[in-house]
Amino acid sequence: MTIQHESLPQTFENAFHREPEIVSEAPGRVNLMGEHTDYNEGFVLPVAIDRTVRVAAAAAADRATVRAYSGAFDARDEWRIGAPRRTGRREWRDYVRGVVWALLDGGYVLRGVDLAIAGDVPLASGLSSSAALEVAVAGAICALSGIDIEPQRLALLCQKAENQFVGVQSGIMDQLAAASSRAGHALLIDCRSLEPQCVPLPDDIAIIVVDSKVPRRLGETPYNERREDCAAAAQALGLASLRDAAIDDVQRLPEPLERRARHVVLENQRLLEAVDALRSRDLARLGELMYESHASLRDDFEVSTPELDLLVELASRTKGVLGARLTGAGFGGCTVNLVERVALAGFEAGVVERYREQADLPATMLICTAVDGLKISRLG
């Protein structure tokens, strides 16, 4: 079940029989361009969306214990703060414990906390519910432990939790977007320097996410294999990462490394051109780049699915759609679509309803607003 945002403090009271002190909120994200480039030290262009994970929290009377309650799973967890252990199942508990582990490993002194967790980021859809959870939990624990931590550092620790504790080799994009985004803007991130730049989004264009309802769990897909392919390609070229590869270099690689590397090199080029298109309001070119990105993810990186391909094809034939592509790591999940606001009704009929008929899956659409990153609110 999902606990509505307005009832989260009450959920905390029901779980722990006292009032929370703070609410920490971190958004999910949709990526406009730059897929599988983050862990290759390339560029990404995420937008933090108005679907969030919220954590109501209070310092524990027992300074050495963490107690957590998940509204989504109606489940509890409790452990000694100095000894978080993996469940080995890559479930919500591992993400919460992993954040504590990463903060401790980073040298921070933590106090025990009680946490009630809820949110409306769709699970297993490629909108980064895991990073939103990590950042919201980290924000709550740091606030209650008196730790002042900059967003970039917090994002890196949350990525470390996911990579080394949970065991999913995600890049830094999701956590940085959840921690650092600005309302009304996309966030251009150089994943080598971690330098973010805010890129204004046009008011007359809607960002629509369509959930294919093909669930995506990175730990159960070839995601880590794709990362290994990219690392092997860079090593074969004598490079630290594919960020430094040229398209002529890539042609010397054996398959499938050539296609994996070609996607990364050209995706970085597409992204930088997409940023220029946004800044100059050349939205037609931006849309073309989105379709090119999807084709590359489908053919060279091989992370699309027939359902995602169908959604993009339907979008390309629908009036008022500027561009569409799969978003996130692929293997299921969502597409992102740029749509003229005057064409929203036609989009639902031409894309979502037709997809439901042809794929026999209950696709849903989210009209997204670009929001701020991590926010901490003190109650009372």
Beta strands, then each sheet from edge to edge (+ up, - down):
strand 1: 22-31
strand 2: 43-44
strand 3: 46-59
strand 4: 65-70
strand 5: 75-80
strand 6: 113-119
strand 7: 185-190
strand 8: 195-200
strand 9: 205-211
strand 10: 321-327
strand 11: 334-340
strand 12: 364-368
strand 13: 375-378
sheet 1: 5+ 4- 6- 3+ 1- 13+
sheet 2: 2+ 7- 8+
sheet 3: 10+ 11- 9+ 12-
end
